[in-house]
Structures are given as C-alpha cells and as structure tokens.
Amino acid sequence: MKEKLTRDIYERELRKLHEELVLLQKWVVETKQKVCVVFEGRDGAGKGGTIKAITERVSPRVFHVVALPAPTEREKTQMYTQRYLKHMPAGGEIVIFDRSWYNRAGVERVMGFCTEEQAQRFLRIVPELEDLVIESGTILLKYWLEVSAEEQTRRLQARINDGRKTWKLSPMDLESYRRWHEYSRARDEMFKASDKDWAPWHVVRSDDKRRARLNVIRHLLDHIPYKTKPPKPVKLPKRSLKGEYVEPDYPYRFIAEHDWEAKPSK
C-alpha cells in the first residue's frame, strides 16, 4: 500500500484539478449537458469530504449537492425513486448525490426500513431505471468509496473525540458500524445487480482521504468528454469617476475584531 499523500502534494494537485473543474463547468453550461454523480459507501468512507473537494471552487448554481434526509410520511407512500428523480439535472447542471436511490439496497435493507421483497424488486429494476437516465442524455457516474474496517474504526472514533465532528455521528452510524458484515453482503448483491457496462460502479480505495479525492476528481474529469477553449485574457476596467459622491459619516455596525494573535485565555 502506498504511503499517505502529503498535504503539500495534495494541495498542489488539487489546485490543478480545480482549474480543470472550472473548465468542465463552463462546458456543461455552454452545451447544456446533464451530469449526475452518485456517491455511496459506508459511514466514514469519505463521501462528504470528496464532494466538498469537488465543489469548493465551482458555482453552486451549476454543481448541486443532494443529500436527502429520511423520507417523510408522504414520501413513503410515493414511488420509491420519485423523491430522487425530481433532483435529476437539467441542461447545464451537475447534480451530485451524497447517498442516493441505492439507500434501498444498503441502509434500508440492512436496518430493516424496507422489506426484503422491496429490496429485491429495487435491485431488479434499477438497471432499467439507469438505462433510461442515460438514454435521456445524462452522463451518469457512480462511485463506491471503499474503506477498510480498521480505518472506519479510526474515523468514527475521531468523531467521538473531536467536538467539531460530533454532528457527524448518530445512533444509526453506531448501529451500521456494528453490522459491518451485513453491509458487506448488501454491497456485494448491489454490485452484482447494478454494475452494468452502461452504468458501472467505480470503486475508490479511500483509506487515504487525500489520494482518494484526487483520484475521484481525475477519474470524473477523464470520463466526461468536455472540450476546452483557451480562456480569454481578462483585464480590470477603470472605475467610474467619483464625481460628486461623498463617503457618508455613517455609524456602521462593525463586528468586533479579536486579537487572534494573543495567547488563548483557556
């Protein structure tokens, strides 16, 4: 196994990839292309951090992140995929699902939120659903982030110990952690049913978060046939003349400026 990527190399390469993502964004808008990216994986696999790395330097008007909560009572009575389909991209949009319709093949199945019959029916029909998505002109990319049992333990323990991360940990996470092998079996059956040539699962080794993020972005860029044009040079124009404008003597409510260089009081 390779050594974990250093921060210096990660930030250097991420900057280059961010520049390419900006070009991709421009192409998607100009061509009205539709792109749908699905991220799945166990709790602690690094989905959120990877999505943040993709989106932190692009426009939220183009890159939309969808992370749906548990279904409402009304949504439970609808066709299962209905609440996901309404978030699919229109022309000029890239939609990223932080967990997706595959909840039915994973968490819902393992935790008993759906019946085994419902899970099996989903696995039968999902290839046809994704075939229709692609036939509509949407580029569909599906990523599974594969984290080892040891690394998942380390990351979830870090959530317990770090006050900045406690919001990431729920009783559901603890229960899913306990059911590692049940999730493994569910993942295996999900791959068997839905890893198709027209909509394959791209598996990402994610024990090294930085390396995984770079690998995903590189793969995403390589699998969308965007074309680039040399950017036109930009020069700031001259500001208009001040004329008779006078800065007002207004009592602005400035926020307090703390002395961050001082020694902390605690």
ChimeraX attribute file (.defattr): number of C-alpha atoms within 10 A of each C-alpha:
attribute: neighborCount
match mode: 1-to-1
recipient: residues
	/A:1	3
	/A:2	6
	/A:3	7
	/A:4	11
	/A:5	13
	/A:6	10
	/A:7	10
	/A:8	9
	/A:9	11
	/A:10	14
	/A:11	13
	/A:12	10
	/A:13	12
	/A:14	19
	/A:15	12
	/A:16	10
	/A:17	18
	/A:18	18
	/A:19	13
	/A:20	16
	/A:21	20
	/A:22	15
	/A:23	19
	/A:24	19
	/A:25	20
	/A:26	19
	/A:27	18
	/A:28	21
	/A:29	15
	/A:30	11
	/A:31	11
	/A:32	13
	/A:33	19
	/A:34	21
	/A:35	23
	/A:36	22
	/A:37	20
	/A:38	20
	/A:39	22
	/A:40	24
	/A:41	21
	/A:42	24
	/A:43	19
	/A:44	25
	/A:45	26
	/A:46	24
	/A:47	25
	/A:48	14
	/A:49	14
	/A:50	22
	/A:51	19
	/A:52	12
	/A:53	18
	/A:54	21
	/A:55	18
	/A:56	11
	/A:57	13
	/A:58	17
	/A:59	11
	/A:60	13
	/A:61	9
	/A:62	19
	/A:63	20
	/A:64	18
	/A:65	17
	/A:66	16
	/A:67	13
	/A:68	12
	/A:69	6
	/A:70	8
	/A:71	12
	/A:72	8
	/A:73	8
	/A:74	7
	/A:75	13
	/A:76	12
	/A:77	9
	/A:78	11
	/A:79	8
	/A:80	15
	/A:81	16
	/A:82	12
	/A:83	16
	/A:84	14
	/A:85	11
	/A:86	8
	/A:87	15
	/A:88	20
	/A:89	21
	/A:90	15
	/A:91	16
	/A:92	19
	/A:93	21
	/A:94	25
	/A:95	21
	/A:96	25
	/A:97	23
	/A:98	18
	/A:99	18
	/A:100	19
	/A:101	18
	/A:102	21
	/A:103	14
	/A:104	25
	/A:105	24
	/A:106	24
	/A:107	18
	/A:108	16
	/A:109	21
	/A:110	23
	/A:111	14
	/A:112	11
	/A:113	13
	/A:114	14
	/A:115	13
	/A:116	15
	/A:117	10
	/A:118	16
	/A:119	21
	/A:120	16
	/A:121	13
	/A:122	20
	/A:123	20
	/A:124	14
	/A:125	12
	/A:126	17
	/A:127	17
	/A:128	12
	/A:129	13
	/A:130	17
	/A:131	15
	/A:132	12
	/A:133	17
	/A:134	17
	/A:135	10
	/A:136	10
	/A:137	12
	/A:138	20
	/A:139	19
	/A:140	20
	/A:141	20
	/A:142	19
	/A:143	18
	/A:144	20
	/A:145	22
	/A:146	19
	/A:147	21
	/A:148	14
	/A:149	12
	/A:150	9
	/A:151	15
	/A:152	20
	/A:153	13
	/A:154	12
	/A:155	16
	/A:156	20
	/A:157	13
	/A:158	15
	/A:159	16
	/A:160	14
	/A:161	11
	/A:162	10
	/A:163	9
	/A:164	10
	/A:165	12
	/A:166	14
	/A:167	10
	/A:168	12
	/A:169	16
	/A:170	10
	/A:171	8
	/A:172	12
	/A:173	15
	/A:174	12
	/A:175	11
	/A:176	18
	/A:177	19
	/A:178	11
	/A:179	13
	/A:180	14
	/A:181	12
	/A:182	17
	/A:183	21
	/A:184	14
	/A:185	12
	/A:186	19
	/A:187	19
	/A:188	11
	/A:189	16
	/A:190	22
	/A:191	15
	/A:192	11
	/A:193	17
	/A:194	20
	/A:195	15
	/A:196	13
	/A:197	7
	/A:198	13
	/A:199	17
	/A:200	14
	/A:201	19
	/A:202	14
	/A:203	14
	/A:204	18
	/A:205	17
	/A:206	25
	/A:207	21
	/A:208	16
	/A:209	18
	/A:210	21
	/A:211	19
	/A:212	22
	/A:213	24
	/A:214	19
	/A:215	15
	/A:216	22
	/A:217	20
	/A:218	15
	/A:219	13
	/A:220	17
	/A:221	15
	/A:222	10
	/A:223	12
	/A:224	14
	/A:225	11
	/A:226	15
	/A:227	10
	/A:228	11
	/A:229	8
	/A:230	6
	/A:231	7
	/A:232	6
	/A:233	5
	/A:234	6
	/A:235	6
	/A:236	5
	/A:237	6
	/A:238	6
	/A:239	6
	/A:240	6
	/A:241	7
	/A:242	7
	/A:243	6
	/A:244	6
	/A:245	7
	/A:246	7
	/A:247	6
	/A:248	6
	/A:249	6
	/A:250	6
	/A:251	6
	/A:252	6
	/A:253	6
	/A:254	6
	/A:255	6
	/A:256	6
	/A:257	6
	/A:258	7
	/A:259	8
	/A:260	7
	/A:261	6
	/A:262	7
	/A:263	7
	/A:264	7
	/A:265	4
	/A:266	3
